């Protein structure tokens, strides 16, 4: 693992980088995304207490890969809704998080171009964001995800990889790192 910093929409975010490896022959993928306990505040909307969470996946190999499945390893007080892929014009144009599903103009453009996970191609040297919709089961407590598993192939070899990713949200009256009462 290595820690890097990158510029994202005017904010500098820390990101832990986990290199994923699968079967011999299948190129490794790298998952970014502020994996060091990324937490933010959100409010209840007409659709409930939820957020859209983006986690960056980069193919730093010389071959394209085809995503087959992305799953959350563990949800904490949350139900996983739609999981999709959004394109990234550059590593500096990330989707990030959308508390309550409220999209910024930049996010709206990326969200409009989202596609299903199965069959999505990450070109050699390319980057996408896995977009996970999380809905809190109990709106008074922290809700989030812990870990992602990606299944992918390069047309010849299949691989299943996992990375620890901790991303969640709290109601406005709570603080990240604490439990609401």
KESE-531181 format. One line per field, with one value per residue: residue number from 1; x, y, z of N, C-alpha, C in turn; residue in three letters. Coordinates in steps of 0.02 Angstrom, whole numbers. Layout:
<recs>
num = [NUM; ...]
n.x = [X; ...]
n.y = [Y; ...]
n.z = [Z; ...]
ca.x = [X; ...]
ca.y = [Y; ...]
ca.z = [Z; ...]
c.x = [X; ...]
c.y = [Y; ...]
c.z = [Z; ...]
residuo = [ALA; ...]
</recs>
This chain:
<recs>
num = [1; 2; 3; 4; 5; 6; 7; 8; 9; 10; 11; 12; 13; 14; 15; 16; 17; 18; 19; 20; 21; 22; 23; 24; 25; 26; 27; 28; 29; 30; 31; 32; 33; 34; 35; 36; 37; 38; 39; 40; 41; 42; 43; 44; 45; 46; 47; 48; 49; 50; 51; 52; 53; 54; 55; 56; 57; 58; 59; 60; 61; 62; 63; 64; 65; 66; 67; 68; 69; 70; 71; 72; 73; 74; 75; 76; 77; 78; 79; 80; 81; 82; 83; 84; 85; 86; 87; 88; 89; 90; 91; 92; 93; 94; 95; 96; 97; 98; 99; 100; 101; 102; 103; 104; 105; 106; 107; 108; 109; 110; 111; 112; 113; 114; 115; 116; 117; 118; 119; 120; 121; 122; 123; 124; 125; 126; 127; 128; 129; 130; 131; 132; 133; 134; 135; 136; 137; 138; 139; 140; 141; 142; 143; 144; 145; 146; 147; 148; 149; 150; 151; 152; 153; 154; 155; 156; 157; 158; 159; 160; 161; 162; 163; 164; 165; 166; 167; 168; 169; 170; 171; 172; 173; 174; 175; 176; 177; 178; 179; 180; 181]
n.x = [41; 19; 18; -60; -85; -210; -283; -449; -585; -560; -531; -410; -381; -346; -290; -290; -201; -235; -165; -231; -228; -255; -287; -145; -83; -196; -214; -173; -287; -307; -371; -434; -493; -507; -491; -468; -563; -672; -795; -950; -1074; -1251; -1421; -1594; -1699; -1838; -1828; -1776; -1642; -1495; -1351; -1245; -1099; -938; -805; -644; -572; -429; -348; -195; -120; -54; -154; -329; -467; -613; -751; -849; -923; -964; -960; -1015; -924; -960; -1099; -1142; -1269; -1342; -1422; -1379; -1404; -1421; -1276; -1155; -1053; -958; -886; -720; -647; -521; -403; -419; -549; -660; -805; -840; -934; -1111; -1209; -1370; -1405; -1398; -1342; -1199; -1168; -1057; -1056; -1181; -1166; -1072; -1147; -1253; -1192; -1172; -1150; -1196; -1113; -1075; -985; -927; -789; -625; -506; -333; -227; -333; -467; -605; -755; -827; -991; -1089; -1247; -1306; -1420; -1480; -1526; -1568; -1600; -1543; -1416; -1241; -1207; -1143; -1013; -900; -769; -741; -773; -709; -745; -668; -604; -480; -514; -452; -404; -480; -513; -531; -540; -512; -531; -502; -615; -680; -819; -938; -1086; -1166; -1306; -1359; -1350; -1255; -1081; -946; -862; -921; -1062; -1232; -1360]
n.y = [-59; 114; 286; 423; 591; 687; 813; 862; 934; 1058; 1023; 946; 778; 636; 479; 308; 188; 37; -100; -218; -389; -529; -681; -762; -679; -599; -425; -315; -211; -45; 29; 182; 320; 392; 301; 299; 295; 379; 495; 581; 711; 698; 732; 693; 652; 663; 537; 464; 427; 436; 410; 440; 359; 373; 272; 265; 174; 114; 61; 20; -53; -122; -176; -182; -207; -301; -267; -371; -390; -298; -293; -252; -286; -280; -205; -71; -38; -10; -23; -83; -4; 34; -9; 57; 113; 258; 365; 436; 581; 624; 592; 695; 734; 681; 587; 578; 606; 609; 675; 633; 615; 729; 809; 893; 1011; 959; 825; 785; 778; 671; 570; 555; 487; 361; 182; 6; -113; -244; -294; -171; -83; -51; 41; 16; 99; 176; 254; 235; 269; 177; 181; 183; 164; 199; 163; 213; 105; 137; 296; 371; 335; 305; 258; 151; 78; -61; -114; -177; -290; -340; -417; -465; -474; -502; -539; -658; -708; -726; -632; -607; -484; -394; -249; -150; -32; 104; 193; 311; 390; 512; 572; 747; 791; 715; 668; 623; 474; 460; 390; 417; 459]
n.z = [0; -32; 8; -64; -123; -202; -308; -298; -358; -293; -165; -64; -51; 48; -3; 9; -74; -144; -216; -321; -351; -456; -535; -609; -747; -771; -771; -634; -538; -475; -331; -280; -183; -59; 48; 183; 305; 251; 279; 286; 305; 288; 240; 273; 138; 21; -30; 72; 190; 121; 11; -131; -174; -234; -290; -345; -478; -556; -704; -721; -806; -961; -1036; -1081; -966; -922; -829; -723; -608; -463; -292; -127; 16; 152; 225; 330; 432; 316; 156; 0; -151; -321; -414; -514; -653; -681; -803; -804; -849; -810; -677; -593; -602; -516; -461; -326; -179; -156; -52; 4; -126; -197; -335; -398; -532; -605; -561; -607; -746; -757; -694; -781; -883; -834; -827; -835; -726; -770; -906; -929; -991; -941; -1005; -1053; -944; -907; -808; -700; -604; -476; -435; -297; -228; -71; 57; 211; 344; 471; 509; 612; 641; 598; 430; 304; 197; 196; 118; -49; -182; -334; -486; -632; -801; -931; -1055; -1073; -950; -791; -642; -468; -352; -200; -97; 45; 84; 164; 181; 225; 299; 405; 504; 510; 644; 706; 725; 619; 657; 776; 861; 829; 947]
ca.x = [0; 53; -28; -48; -132; -228; -327; -516; -636; -543; -512; -357; -405; -298; -315; -248; -203; -226; -157; -267; -203; -298; -254; -85; -101; -244; -180; -201; -322; -292; -430; -422; -558; -510; -508; -453; -623; -706; -861; -978; -1140; -1305; -1487; -1649; -1734; -1901; -1811; -1747; -1576; -1451; -1298; -1210; -1029; -894; -740; -604; -536; -383; -314; -129; -85; -51; -210; -395; -501; -686; -781; -905; -965; -937; -1004; -994; -909; -1001; -1133; -1152; -1332; -1359; -1442; -1347; -1449; -1388; -1203; -1142; -987; -959; -821; -680; -604; -453; -402; -437; -620; -692; -875; -839; -993; -1170; -1254; -1441; -1414; -1397; -1285; -1172; -1169; -1006; -1079; -1240; -1140; -1044; -1201; -1291; -1154; -1158; -1167; -1195; -1047; -1060; -965; -893; -718; -577; -451; -265; -212; -396; -494; -678; -776; -883; -1040; -1131; -1302; -1316; -1479; -1475; -1582; -1588; -1574; -1513; -1349; -1193; -1221; -1088; -989; -832; -739; -769; -745; -717; -732; -653; -560; -447; -531; -421; -399; -526; -484; -574; -497; -548; -493; -536; -639; -727; -851; -1004; -1116; -1202; -1357; -1330; -1340; -1202; -1016; -910; -821; -962; -1127; -1289; -1402]
ca.y = [0; 178; 341; 478; 647; 713; 870; 842; 984; 1111; 996; 896; 719; 582; 416; 250; 152; -35; -134; -281; -437; -587; -739; -748; -661; -545; -367; -290; -147; -5; 64; 243; 344; 414; 240; 305; 316; 437; 503; 647; 724; 702; 745; 652; 682; 628; 468; 433; 446; 399; 447; 407; 357; 354; 244; 265; 113; 129; 5; 46; -102; -109; -209; -165; -258; -299; -279; -418; -382; -261; -302; -224; -342; -273; -141; -54; -1; 16; -67; -63; 3; 27; -4; 70; 140; 322; 379; 490; 611; 626; 576; 756; 745; 624; 595; 591; 586; 651; 665; 640; 609; 796; 810; 957; 1011; 913; 757; 771; 757; 604; 524; 544; 440; 298; 120; -53; -140; -302; -278; -106; -92; -1; 39; 18; 165; 212; 259; 243; 269; 133; 223; 141; 197; 171; 188; 196; 67; 177; 363; 403; 306; 301; 207; 150; 15; -79; -161; -190; -347; -332; -474; -438; -516; -466; -576; -723; -729; -695; -616; -580; -446; -356; -196; -120; 36; 122; 255; 314; 455; 520; 625; 812; 802; 672; 683; 565; 445; 449; 360; 460; 425]
ca.z = [0; -29; 18; -110; -119; -267; -306; -320; -352; -248; -100; -66; -16; 57; -31; 17; -137; -135; -279; -320; -399; -463; -564; -649; -816; -771; -744; -571; -537; -416; -306; -242; -158; 10; 84; 254; 341; 221; 309; 273; 332; 240; 269; 248; 81; 6; -46; 131; 212; 76; -23; -186; -155; -289; -274; -406; -498; -612; -737; -736; -847; -1034; -1068; -1055; -927; -927; -763; -724; -549; -406; -234; -62; 61; 213; 233; 400; 437; 250; 102; -62; -208; -386; -421; -584; -670; -715; -834; -775; -899; -782; -606; -558; -611; -485; -441; -254; -142; -165; 6; -12; -198; -228; -380; -422; -605; -630; -547; -649; -812; -750; -676; -842; -926; -798; -864; -792; -712; -812; -974; -933; -1006; -918; -1053; -1026; -918; -896; -741; -693; -534; -457; -401; -254; -193; -4; 93; 282; 373; 529; 492; 669; 651; 542; 378; 257; 169; 215; 71; -115; -219; -406; -529; -698; -843; -986; -1115; -1068; -881; -744; -577; -415; -306; -149; -64; 103; 72; 216; 162; 256; 312; 468; 502; 525; 715; 729; 697; 595; 709; 835; 846; 849; 997]
c.x = [43; 0; -9; -99; -146; -279; -395; -566; -622; -523; -457; -380; -349; -330; -265; -256; -190; -219; -189; -236; -249; -258; -192; -108; -151; -210; -212; -238; -302; -355; -407; -487; -560; -526; -491; -513; -653; -777; -885; -1048; -1191; -1370; -1538; -1682; -1800; -1889; -1780; -1677; -1526; -1397; -1273; -1136; -988; -827; -702; -567; -494; -352; -246; -88; -86; -109; -277; -422; -576; -714; -841; -952; -927; -986; -973; -983; -951; -1034; -1147; -1215; -1354; -1381; -1410; -1399; -1412; -1312; -1190; -1071; -998; -889; -785; -635; -532; -458; -420; -511; -656; -765; -879; -902; -1049; -1217; -1326; -1455; -1416; -1333; -1264; -1176; -1117; -1027; -1136; -1217; -1112; -1099; -1243; -1258; -1140; -1182; -1166; -1124; -1030; -1045; -930; -818; -679; -517; -384; -249; -274; -419; -570; -693; -833; -928; -1089; -1184; -1312; -1376; -1475; -1537; -1611; -1558; -1542; -1440; -1306; -1215; -1163; -1071; -918; -810; -778; -735; -761; -702; -723; -611; -529; -461; -502; -423; -450; -490; -538; -528; -540; -502; -535; -552; -690; -755; -920; -1027; -1155; -1257; -1327; -1316; -1285; -1136; -984; -864; -859; -1028; -1181; -1329; -1473]
c.y = [62; 232; 397; 533; 669; 768; 849; 898; 1038; 1087; 946; 838; 668; 519; 362; 210; 79; -67; -202; -328; -497; -645; -717; -732; -604; -484; -344; -224; -111; 32; 123; 259; 366; 357; 243; 336; 381; 440; 573; 651; 725; 714; 698; 689; 645; 554; 432; 461; 405; 443; 406; 414; 334; 329; 234; 200; 129; 65; 32; -2; -82; -142; -186; -223; -247; -315; -326; -408; -340; -272; -271; -284; -339; -205; -132; -11; 26; -41; -39; -61; -10; 34; 4; 98; 208; 335; 435; 519; 616; 608; 637; 772; 684; 639; 613; 565; 635; 638; 678; 635; 676; 802; 881; 955; 962; 840; 738; 746; 686; 553; 507; 494; 374; 239; 62; -79; -196; -281; -211; -118; -34; -8; 38; 89; 206; 210; 268; 251; 220; 176; 178; 185; 162; 204; 165; 157; 105; 246; 399; 382; 315; 246; 208; 82; 3; -133; -169; -251; -334; -397; -446; -488; -473; -500; -646; -750; -691; -682; -592; -547; -408; -303; -169; -48; 51; 191; 256; 385; 453; 572; 691; 824; 759; 695; 619; 540; 435; 417; 407; 423; 448]
c.z = [0; -21; -30; -98; -191; -259; -334; -306; -300; -178; -108; -23; -8; 29; -17; -47; -122; -203; -273; -371; -399; -490; -603; -720; -820; -739; -679; -581; -474; -396; -263; -206; -87; 56; 158; 289; 314; 248; 296; 301; 276; 277; 239; 191; 72; -8; 14; 145; 171; 46; -82; -170; -214; -264; -339; -417; -560; -638; -760; -778; -920; -1072; -1039; -1013; -933; -857; -771; -666; -497; -349; -172; -16; 124; 212; 308; 404; 370; 203; 39; -117; -272; -379; -495; -591; -702; -743; -797; -829; -876; -708; -564; -563; -582; -468; -367; -221; -158; -107; -14; -87; -233; -269; -398; -499; -635; -620; -593; -718; -809; -737; -737; -889; -892; -840; -816; -782; -761; -884; -982; -943; -976; -963; -1018; -1005; -901; -823; -745; -619; -526; -415; -363; -221; -127; 28; 165; 305; 432; 520; 551; 680; 588; 494; 329; 230; 193; 166; 6; -144; -293; -441; -599; -737; -897; -1052; -1115; -997; -839; -679; -530; -365; -257; -120; -7; 85; 126; 200; 193; 269; 377; 459; 525; 599; 745; 699; 673; 651; 773; 814; 870; 902; 993]
residuo = [UNK; UNK; UNK; UNK; UNK; UNK; UNK; UNK; UNK; UNK; UNK; UNK; UNK; UNK; UNK; UNK; UNK; UNK; UNK; UNK; UNK; UNK; UNK; UNK; UNK; UNK; UNK; UNK; UNK; UNK; UNK; UNK; UNK; UNK; UNK; UNK; UNK; UNK; UNK; UNK; UNK; UNK; UNK; UNK; UNK; UNK; UNK; UNK; UNK; UNK; UNK; UNK; UNK; UNK; UNK; UNK; UNK; UNK; UNK; UNK; UNK; UNK; UNK; UNK; UNK; UNK; UNK; UNK; UNK; UNK; UNK; UNK; UNK; UNK; UNK; UNK; UNK; UNK; UNK; UNK; UNK; UNK; UNK; UNK; UNK; UNK; UNK; UNK; UNK; UNK; UNK; UNK; UNK; UNK; UNK; UNK; UNK; UNK; UNK; UNK; UNK; UNK; UNK; UNK; UNK; UNK; UNK; UNK; UNK; UNK; UNK; UNK; UNK; UNK; UNK; UNK; UNK; UNK; UNK; UNK; UNK; UNK; UNK; UNK; UNK; UNK; UNK; UNK; UNK; UNK; UNK; UNK; UNK; UNK; UNK; UNK; UNK; UNK; UNK; UNK; UNK; UNK; UNK; UNK; UNK; UNK; UNK; UNK; UNK; UNK; UNK; UNK; UNK; UNK; UNK; UNK; UNK; UNK; UNK; UNK; UNK; UNK; UNK; UNK; UNK; UNK; UNK; UNK; UNK; UNK; UNK; UNK; UNK; UNK; UNK; UNK; UNK; UNK; UNK; UNK; UNK]
</recs>
